C-alpha cells in the first residue's frame, strides 16, 4: 500500500513539474508572440512611411512639372499679348479714344 502511495506521490510530483513546464512554455510563447506582433507593427509602420514618402515625392515632382508648364504657357501668352500690343497699339488707343468720345 505504501508503494502505491509513493508512486502516486511521484506521479503527482511529475504532473506538477509538467504543469509548471507547460505554464513556462505558454508564457514564453506569449512573449514571443508579443515580440513578433511588435516587430510586424514596426515593419508595417516603416513600410507605410516609406510608401507615403515615395508618393509625396512623386506628387512634388509632378506639381513642379505642372507649375513649370503653366509658367511657360503664361510667359508665352504674355509674349503674344506684348507682341500684339506692339503691332496694334495705335489701333487700340484709337478704339479706346473713340469709345470715350462717343459716350
The first five atom37 places (N, CA, C, CB, O) and aatype in JSON, in Angstrom:
{
  "aatype": [20, 20, 20, 20, 20, 20, 20, 20, 20, 20, 20, 20, 20, 20, 20, 20, 20, 20, 20, 20, 20, 20, 20, 20, 20, 20, 20, 20, 20, 20, 20, 20, 20, 20, 20, 20, 20, 20, 20, 20, 20, 20, 20, 20, 20, 20, 20, 20, 20, 20, 20, 20, 20, 20, 20, 20, 20, 20, 20, 20, 20, 20, 20, 20, 20, 20, 20, 20, 20, 20, 20, 20, 20, 20, 20, 20, 20, 20, 20, 20, 20, 20, 20, 20, 20, 20, 20, 20, 20, 20, 20, 20, 20, 20, 20, 20, 20, 20, 20, 20, 20, 20, 20],
  "atom_mask": [
    [1, 1, 1, 1, 1],
    [1, 1, 1, 1, 1],
    [1, 1, 1, 1, 1],
    [1, 1, 1, 1, 1],
    [1, 1, 1, 1, 1],
    [1, 1, 1, 1, 1],
    [1, 1, 1, 1, 1],
    [1, 1, 1, 1, 1],
    [1, 1, 1, 1, 1],
    [1, 1, 1, 1, 1],
    [1, 1, 1, 1, 1],
    [1, 1, 1, 1, 1],
    [1, 1, 1, 1, 1],
    [1, 1, 1, 1, 1],
    [1, 1, 1, 1, 1],
    [1, 1, 1, 1, 1],
    [1, 1, 1, 1, 1],
    [1, 1, 1, 1, 1],
    [1, 1, 1, 1, 1],
    [1, 1, 1, 1, 1],
    [1, 1, 1, 1, 1],
    [1, 1, 1, 1, 1],
    [1, 1, 1, 1, 1],
    [1, 1, 1, 1, 1],
    [1, 1, 1, 1, 1],
    [1, 1, 1, 1, 1],
    [1, 1, 1, 1, 1],
    [1, 1, 1, 1, 1],
    [1, 1, 1, 1, 1],
    [1, 1, 1, 1, 1],
    [1, 1, 1, 1, 1],
    [1, 1, 1, 1, 1],
    [1, 1, 1, 1, 1],
    [1, 1, 1, 1, 1],
    [1, 1, 1, 1, 1],
    [1, 1, 1, 1, 1],
    [1, 1, 1, 1, 1],
    [1, 1, 1, 1, 1],
    [1, 1, 1, 1, 1],
    [1, 1, 1, 1, 1],
    [1, 1, 1, 1, 1],
    [1, 1, 1, 1, 1],
    [1, 1, 1, 1, 1],
    [1, 1, 1, 1, 1],
    [1, 1, 1, 1, 1],
    [1, 1, 1, 1, 1],
    [1, 1, 1, 1, 1],
    [1, 1, 1, 1, 1],
    [1, 1, 1, 1, 1],
    [1, 1, 1, 1, 1],
    [1, 1, 1, 1, 1],
    [1, 1, 1, 1, 1],
    [1, 1, 1, 1, 1],
    [1, 1, 1, 1, 1],
    [1, 1, 1, 1, 1],
    [1, 1, 1, 1, 1],
    [1, 1, 1, 1, 1],
    [1, 1, 1, 1, 1],
    [1, 1, 1, 1, 1],
    [1, 1, 1, 1, 1],
    [1, 1, 1, 1, 1],
    [1, 1, 1, 1, 1],
    [1, 1, 1, 1, 1],
    [1, 1, 1, 1, 1],
    [1, 1, 1, 1, 1],
    [1, 1, 1, 1, 1],
    [1, 1, 1, 1, 1],
    [1, 1, 1, 1, 1],
    [1, 1, 1, 1, 1],
    [1, 1, 1, 1, 1],
    [1, 1, 1, 1, 1],
    [1, 1, 1, 1, 1],
    [1, 1, 1, 1, 1],
    [1, 1, 1, 1, 1],
    [1, 1, 1, 1, 1],
    [1, 1, 1, 1, 1],
    [1, 1, 1, 1, 1],
    [1, 1, 1, 1, 1],
    [1, 1, 1, 1, 1],
    [1, 1, 1, 1, 1],
    [1, 1, 1, 1, 1],
    [1, 1, 1, 1, 1],
    [1, 1, 1, 1, 1],
    [1, 1, 1, 1, 1],
    [1, 1, 1, 1, 1],
    [1, 1, 1, 1, 1],
    [1, 1, 1, 1, 1],
    [1, 1, 1, 1, 1],
    [1, 1, 1, 1, 1],
    [1, 1, 1, 1, 1],
    [1, 1, 1, 1, 1],
    [1, 1, 1, 1, 1],
    [1, 1, 1, 1, 1],
    [1, 1, 1, 1, 1],
    [1, 1, 1, 1, 1],
    [1, 1, 1, 1, 1],
    [1, 1, 1, 1, 1],
    [1, 1, 1, 1, 1],
    [1, 1, 1, 1, 1],
    [1, 1, 1, 1, 1],
    [1, 1, 1, 1, 1],
    [1, 1, 1, 1, 1],
    [1, 1, 1, 1, 1]
  ],
  "atom_positions": [
    [[0.82, -1.19, 0.0], [0.0, 0.0, 0.0], [0.87, 1.26, 0.0], [-0.94, -0.01, 1.2], [0.57, 2.26, -0.66]],
    [[1.97, 1.17, 0.77], [2.89, 2.29, 0.83], [3.52, 2.53, -0.54], [3.97, 2.04, 1.89], [3.77, 3.68, -0.91]],
    [[3.79, 1.49, -1.27], [4.35, 1.63, -2.62], [3.39, 2.38, -3.53], [4.67, 0.25, -3.22], [3.8, 3.21, -4.35]],
    [[2.14, 2.09, -3.39], [1.12, 2.75, -4.22], [1.08, 4.23, -3.88], [-0.28, 2.11, -4.01], [1.02, 5.07, -4.78]],
    [[1.12, 4.56, -2.59], [1.09, 5.97, -2.17], [2.35, 6.67, -2.66], [0.96, 6.09, -0.63], [2.27, 7.82, -3.11]],
    [[3.5, 6.03, -2.58], [4.76, 6.6, -3.05], [4.69, 6.84, -4.55], [5.95, 5.68, -2.71], [5.11, 7.89, -5.04]],
    [[4.17, 5.86, -5.28], [4.04, 6.0, -6.73], [3.08, 7.14, -7.08], [3.55, 4.69, -7.36], [3.36, 7.93, -7.98]],
    [[1.96, 7.22, -6.36], [1.0, 8.3, -6.6], [1.64, 9.66, -6.32], [-0.25, 8.11, -5.72], [1.41, 10.62, -7.05]],
    [[2.45, 9.74, -5.26], [3.14, 10.98, -4.92], [4.14, 11.34, -6.01], [3.85, 10.86, -3.56], [4.27, 12.51, -6.36]],
    [[4.85, 10.34, -6.55], [5.8, 10.58, -7.63], [5.07, 11.05, -8.89], [6.61, 9.31, -7.93], [5.52, 11.96, -9.59]],
    [[3.93, 10.4, -9.17], [3.13, 10.78, -10.35], [2.63, 12.21, -10.19], [1.94, 9.8, -10.55], [2.66, 13.0, -11.13]],
    [[2.15, 12.53, -9.0], [1.66, 13.88, -8.74], [2.78, 14.91, -8.87], [1.03, 13.95, -7.34], [2.57, 15.99, -9.42]],
    [[3.95, 14.58, -8.36], [5.11, 15.49, -8.46], [5.49, 15.67, -9.93], [6.32, 14.95, -7.64], [5.77, 16.79, -10.37]],
    [[5.5, 14.57, -10.68], [5.84, 14.64, -12.11], [4.78, 15.47, -12.85], [5.94, 13.21, -12.73], [5.13, 16.29, -13.69]],
    [[3.52, 15.26, -12.53], [2.44, 16.02, -13.15], [2.57, 17.5, -12.82], [1.07, 15.48, -12.7], [2.33, 18.36, -13.67]],
    [[2.95, 17.79, -11.6], [3.13, 19.17, -11.17], [4.28, 19.83, -11.95], [3.41, 19.23, -9.65], [4.17, 20.97, -12.4]],
    [[5.39, 19.07, -12.11], [6.52, 19.6, -12.9], [6.12, 19.82, -14.35], [7.73, 18.63, -12.83], [6.49, 20.83, -14.96]],
    [[5.36, 18.9, -14.89], [4.89, 19.03, -16.28], [4.0, 20.27, -16.41], [4.11, 17.76, -16.72], [4.14, 21.02, -17.38]],
    [[3.11, 20.48, -15.46], [2.21, 21.65, -15.49], [3.02, 22.94, -15.39], [1.17, 21.57, -14.33], [2.72, 23.91, -16.09]],
    [[4.04, 22.97, -14.54], [4.9, 24.15, -14.42], [5.64, 24.4, -15.73], [5.91, 23.97, -13.26], [5.76, 25.54, -16.18]],
    [[6.13, 23.32, -16.32], [6.85, 23.44, -17.59], [5.92, 23.97, -18.68], [7.44, 22.07, -18.0], [6.31, 24.82, -19.48]],
    [[4.7, 23.45, -18.71], [3.72, 23.91, -19.7], [3.4, 25.39, -19.47], [2.42, 23.05, -19.61], [3.29, 26.16, -20.42]],
    [[3.26, 25.78, -18.21], [2.98, 27.18, -17.9], [4.13, 28.08, -18.36], [2.75, 27.37, -16.38], [3.91, 29.15, -18.92]],
    [[5.36, 27.63, -18.12], [6.52, 28.41, -18.55], [6.59, 28.49, -20.08], [7.82, 27.78, -18.01], [6.88, 29.55, -20.63]],
    [[6.32, 27.37, -20.76], [6.31, 27.38, -22.22], [5.21, 28.29, -22.76], [6.12, 25.94, -22.76], [5.41, 29.02, -23.73]],
    [[4.05, 28.24, -22.11], [2.94, 29.1, -22.52], [3.32, 30.58, -22.38], [1.68, 28.78, -21.69], [3.05, 31.38, -23.27]],
    [[3.95, 30.92, -21.26], [4.4, 32.28, -21.01], [5.45, 32.69, -22.04], [4.96, 32.42, -19.59], [5.41, 33.81, -22.56]],
    [[6.4, 31.8, -22.34], [7.43, 32.08, -23.33], [6.82, 32.28, -24.72], [8.47, 30.94, -23.36], [7.21, 33.19, -25.45]],
    [[5.86, 31.45, -25.08], [5.18, 31.59, -26.37], [4.42, 32.91, -26.45], [4.22, 30.41, -26.6], [4.39, 33.56, -27.5]],
    [[3.81, 33.31, -25.35], [3.09, 34.58, -25.31], [4.07, 35.74, -25.52], [2.34, 34.75, -23.98], [3.76, 36.68, -26.25]],
    [[5.24, 35.67, -24.88], [6.26, 36.71, -25.06], [6.74, 36.75, -26.51], [7.46, 36.46, -24.11], [6.87, 37.83, -27.1]],
    [[7.01, 35.58, -27.08], [7.46, 35.51, -28.47], [6.4, 36.07, -29.42], [7.81, 34.07, -28.85], [6.72, 36.79, -30.37]],
    [[5.16, 35.72, -29.15], [4.05, 36.23, -29.98], [3.97, 37.75, -29.88], [2.7, 35.59, -29.55], [3.81, 38.44, -30.89]],
    [[4.07, 38.28, -28.69], [4.01, 39.73, -28.48], [5.18, 40.42, -29.2], [4.04, 40.07, -26.97], [5.0, 41.47, -29.82]],
    [[6.36, 39.82, -29.1], [7.53, 40.39, -29.78], [7.33, 40.36, -31.3], [8.82, 39.63, -29.4], [7.68, 41.31, -31.99]],
    [[6.77, 39.27, -31.81], [6.52, 39.15, -33.25], [5.49, 40.19, -33.71], [6.02, 37.72, -33.6], [5.64, 40.79, -34.78]],
    [[4.46, 40.41, -32.91], [3.44, 41.41, -33.24], [4.06, 42.8, -33.25], [2.26, 41.35, -32.24], [3.8, 43.59, -34.16]],
    [[4.88, 43.11, -32.25], [5.53, 44.42, -32.2], [6.46, 44.62, -33.4], [6.32, 44.58, -30.89], [6.49, 45.69, -33.99]],
    [[7.21, 43.59, -33.75], [8.11, 43.68, -34.91], [7.31, 43.87, -36.2], [8.99, 42.4, -35.01], [7.69, 44.67, -37.06]],
    [[6.21, 43.15, -36.33], [5.33, 43.3, -37.5], [4.8, 44.72, -37.58], [4.16, 42.28, -37.45], [4.8, 45.34, -38.65]],
    [[4.33, 45.25, -36.45], [3.82, 46.63, -36.42], [4.9, 47.63, -36.81], [3.27, 46.96, -35.02], [4.63, 48.56, -37.57]],
    [[6.11, 47.44, -36.3], [7.21, 48.35, -36.66], [7.49, 48.28, -38.16], [8.5, 48.0, -35.87], [7.7, 49.31, -38.8]],
    [[7.5, 47.07, -38.71], [7.78, 46.9, -40.14], [6.68, 47.54, -40.98], [7.92, 45.41, -40.49], [6.96, 48.23, -41.96]],
    [[5.43, 47.31, -40.6], [4.32, 47.9, -41.35], [4.39, 49.42, -41.28], [2.96, 47.4, -40.8], [4.18, 50.1, -42.28]],
    [[4.68, 49.96, -40.1], [4.82, 51.42, -39.96], [5.94, 51.95, -40.84], [5.08, 51.8, -38.49], [5.78, 52.97, -41.52]],
    [[7.08, 51.28, -40.83], [8.22, 51.72, -41.64], [7.88, 51.64, -43.13], [9.47, 50.87, -41.33], [8.2, 52.56, -43.89]],
    [[7.25, 50.55, -43.54], [6.86, 50.39, -44.95], [5.86, 51.47, -45.35], [6.27, 49.0, -45.19], [5.93, 52.02, -46.45]],
    [[4.92, 51.75, -44.46], [3.91, 52.77, -44.75], [4.55, 54.15, -44.88], [2.83, 52.79, -43.65], [4.23, 54.91, -45.8]],
    [[5.45, 54.47, -43.96], [6.15, 55.76, -44.04], [6.94, 55.87, -45.35], [7.1, 55.94, -42.84], [6.93, 56.91, -45.99]],
    [[7.61, 54.78, -45.72], [8.39, 54.79, -46.96], [7.49, 54.98, -48.18], [9.2, 53.48, -47.1], [7.81, 55.74, -49.09]],
    [[6.36, 54.29, -48.2], [5.43, 54.4, -49.33], [4.83, 55.81, -49.4], [4.29, 53.36, -49.2], [4.7, 56.37, -50.48]],
    [[4.49, 56.37, -48.25], [3.95, 57.74, -48.22], [5.0, 58.72, -48.72], [3.49, 58.12, -46.77], [4.68, 59.66, -49.45]],
    [[6.26, 58.51, -48.33], [7.34, 59.39, -48.8], [7.49, 59.3, -50.3], [8.67, 59.03, -48.11], [7.65, 60.33, -50.97]],
    [[7.44, 58.09, -50.86], [7.54, 57.91, -52.31], [6.42, 58.65, -53.02], [7.52, 56.42, -52.68], [6.64, 59.36, -54.0]],
    [[5.21, 58.47, -52.51], [4.04, 59.11, -53.14], [4.18, 60.63, -53.03], [2.72, 58.64, -52.46], [3.92, 61.34, -54.01]],
    [[4.58, 61.12, -51.87], [4.76, 62.56, -51.67], [5.82, 63.11, -52.62], [5.15, 62.86, -50.2], [5.64, 64.17, -53.22]],
    [[6.93, 62.38, -52.77], [7.99, 62.81, -53.68], [7.5, 62.85, -55.13], [9.21, 61.87, -53.57], [7.79, 63.79, -55.87]],
    [[6.75, 61.82, -55.52], [6.2, 61.77, -56.89], [5.25, 62.94, -57.12], [5.48, 60.43, -57.14], [5.28, 63.57, -58.17]],
    [[4.4, 63.21, -56.13], [3.46, 64.32, -56.27], [4.18, 65.65, -56.35], [2.47, 64.32, -55.1], [3.78, 66.54, -57.1]],
    [[5.25, 65.78, -55.58], [6.02, 67.03, -55.6], [6.66, 67.23, -56.98], [7.1, 67.02, -54.5], [6.66, 68.33, -57.51]],
    [[7.22, 66.16, -57.54], [7.82, 66.24, -58.87], [6.76, 66.62, -59.9], [8.49, 64.91, -59.26], [6.99, 67.48, -60.75]],
    [[5.61, 65.96, -59.83], [4.52, 66.25, -60.78], [4.04, 67.68, -60.62], [3.35, 65.28, -60.57], [3.77, 68.36, -61.61]],
    [[3.93, 68.14, -59.38], [3.49, 69.5, -59.14], [4.48, 70.51, -59.72], [3.29, 69.74, -57.64], [4.08, 71.5, -60.33]],
    [[5.78, 70.25, -59.54], [6.8, 71.14, -60.1], [6.74, 71.16, -61.62], [8.18, 70.71, -59.64], [6.88, 72.21, -62.23]],
    [[6.52, 69.99, -62.22], [6.43, 69.91, -63.67], [5.21, 70.7, -64.18], [6.33, 68.44, -64.13], [5.31, 71.44, -65.15]],
    [[4.09, 70.53, -63.51], [2.88, 71.26, -63.91], [3.07, 72.76, -63.72], [1.67, 70.77, -63.1], [2.62, 73.55, -64.55]],
    [[3.73, 73.15, -62.65], [3.99, 74.56, -62.4], [4.89, 75.14, -63.49], [4.63, 74.76, -61.01], [4.63, 76.24, -63.99]],
    [[5.92, 74.42, -63.86], [6.8, 74.87, -64.94], [6.04, 74.98, -66.25], [8.0, 73.91, -65.09], [6.24, 75.92, -67.01]],
    [[5.18, 74.01, -66.51], [4.38, 74.04, -67.74], [3.45, 75.25, -67.75], [3.56, 72.73, -67.88], [3.34, 75.94, -68.76]],
    [[2.79, 75.5, -66.63], [1.9, 76.66, -66.53], [2.68, 77.96, -66.66], [1.13, 76.63, -65.21], [2.22, 78.91, -67.29]],
    [[3.86, 78.0, -66.06], [4.7, 79.19, -66.13], [5.11, 79.45, -67.58], [5.95, 79.04, -65.23], [5.04, 80.59, -68.05]],
    [[5.54, 78.42, -68.29], [5.93, 78.56, -69.7], [4.75, 79.0, -70.54], [6.51, 77.24, -70.24], [4.89, 79.86, -71.42]],
    [[3.58, 78.42, -70.28], [2.37, 78.79, -71.02], [2.01, 80.25, -70.76], [1.2, 77.87, -70.63], [1.64, 80.97, -71.69]],
    [[2.11, 80.67, -69.52], [1.8, 82.05, -69.16], [2.78, 83.01, -69.84], [1.84, 82.24, -67.63], [2.38, 84.05, -70.36]],
    [[4.06, 82.67, -69.82], [5.06, 83.52, -70.46], [4.8, 83.63, -71.96], [6.48, 82.98, -70.21], [4.96, 84.7, -72.56]],
    [[4.41, 82.51, -72.57], [4.11, 82.51, -74.0], [2.93, 83.43, -74.29], [3.82, 81.08, -74.49], [2.95, 84.18, -75.26]],
    [[1.89, 83.35, -73.46], [0.71, 84.2, -73.65], [1.07, 85.68, -73.45], [-0.41, 83.79, -72.68], [0.61, 86.54, -74.2]],
    [[1.88, 85.96, -72.44], [2.3, 87.34, -72.2], [3.12, 87.88, -73.38], [3.12, 87.44, -70.9], [2.94, 89.03, -73.79]],
    [[4.01, 87.05, -73.92], [4.79, 87.46, -75.09], [3.88, 87.75, -76.28], [5.82, 86.38, -75.46], [4.07, 88.72, -77.01]],
    [[2.89, 86.89, -76.46], [1.93, 87.09, -77.55], [1.16, 88.39, -77.35], [0.96, 85.89, -77.65], [0.97, 89.16, -78.3]],
    [[0.71, 88.63, -76.12], [-0.03, 89.87, -75.83], [0.86, 91.09, -76.06], [-0.57, 89.86, -74.39], [0.41, 92.09, -76.62]],
    [[2.1, 91.02, -75.62], [3.04, 92.12, -75.81], [3.3, 92.37, -77.3], [4.37, 91.84, -75.09], [3.33, 93.51, -77.75]],
    [[3.48, 91.3, -78.03], [3.7, 91.41, -79.47], [2.48, 92.03, -80.15], [4.02, 90.04, -80.08], [2.61, 92.91, -81.0]],
    [[1.29, 91.55, -79.77], [0.06, 92.09, -80.35], [-0.06, 93.58, -80.01], [-1.17, 91.32, -79.82], [-0.45, 94.38, -80.87]],
    [[0.25, 93.93, -78.79], [0.18, 95.35, -78.39], [1.16, 96.2, -79.19], [0.46, 95.49, -76.88], [0.82, 97.28, -79.67]],
    [[2.39, 95.69, -79.33], [3.4, 96.45, -80.07], [2.97, 96.67, -81.52], [4.76, 95.73, -80.03], [3.23, 97.73, -82.1]],
    [[2.31, 95.69, -82.11], [1.88, 95.8, -83.5], [0.62, 96.65, -83.66], [1.64, 94.42, -84.07], [0.44, 97.3, -84.69]],
    [[-0.25, 96.65, -82.65], [-1.56, 97.28, -82.8], [-1.84, 98.38, -81.78], [-2.62, 96.23, -82.7], [-3.0, 98.75, -81.59]],
    [[-0.82, 98.9, -81.12], [-1.1, 99.85, -80.05], [-1.76, 101.14, -80.56], [0.2, 100.2, -79.33], [-2.56, 101.74, -79.84]],
    [[-1.45, 101.55, -81.75], [-2.1, 102.75, -82.29], [-3.59, 102.5, -82.5], [-1.45, 103.17, -83.62], [-4.42, 103.33, -82.13]],
    [[-3.92, 101.35, -83.08], [-5.34, 100.99, -83.3], [-6.08, 100.9, -81.97], [-5.45, 99.65, -84.05], [-7.18, 101.42, -81.82]],
    [[-5.45, 100.22, -81.0], [-6.08, 100.05, -79.69], [-6.33, 101.4, -79.04], [-5.21, 99.17, -78.78], [-7.41, 101.64, -78.49]],
    [[-5.35, 102.29, -79.09], [-5.51, 103.62, -78.5], [-6.63, 104.38, -79.2], [-4.19, 104.42, -78.57], [-7.42, 105.05, -78.54]],
    [[-6.7, 104.28, -80.54], [-7.74, 104.98, -81.3], [-9.12, 104.44, -80.93], [-7.5, 104.82, -82.82], [-10.06, 105.22, -80.77]],
    [[-9.25, 103.09, -80.78], [-10.54, 102.49, -80.39], [-10.96, 102.98, -79.01], [-10.44, 100.95, -80.41], [-12.13, 103.3, -78.8]],
    [[-10.01, 103.03, -78.07], [-10.33, 103.5, -76.71], [-10.76, 104.97, -76.77], [-9.11, 103.32, -75.76], [-11.74, 105.36, -76.16]],
    [[-10.01, 105.75, -77.52], [-10.33, 107.18, -77.66], [-11.73, 107.35, -78.25], [-9.28, 107.89, -78.54], [-12.52, 108.17, -77.77]],
    [[-12.04, 106.58, -79.31], [-13.36, 106.67, -79.96], [-14.46, 106.29, -78.98], [-13.42, 105.76, -81.21], [-15.51, 106.94, -78.97]],
    [[-14.26, 105.29, -78.18], [-15.29, 104.86, -77.22], [-15.53, 105.96, -76.16], [-14.86, 103.52, -76.52], [-16.66, 106.22, -75.77]],
    [[-14.44, 106.57, -75.71], [-14.58, 107.62, -74.71], [-15.33, 108.82, -75.3], [-13.19, 108.06, -74.17], [-16.19, 109.41, -74.65]],
    [[-14.99, 109.17, -76.5], [-15.61, 110.32, -77.15], [-17.08, 110.07, -77.45], [-14.88, 110.66, -78.43], [-17.86, 111.01, -77.32]],
    [[-17.5, 108.9, -77.83], [-18.89, 108.58, -78.17], [-19.81, 108.66, -76.94], [-18.96, 107.19, -78.79], [-21.0, 108.9, -77.1]],
    [[-19.31, 108.46, -75.79], [-20.17, 108.47, -74.62], [-20.52, 109.82, -74.25], [-19.55, 107.79, -73.47], [-21.24, 110.03, -73.28]]
  ]
}
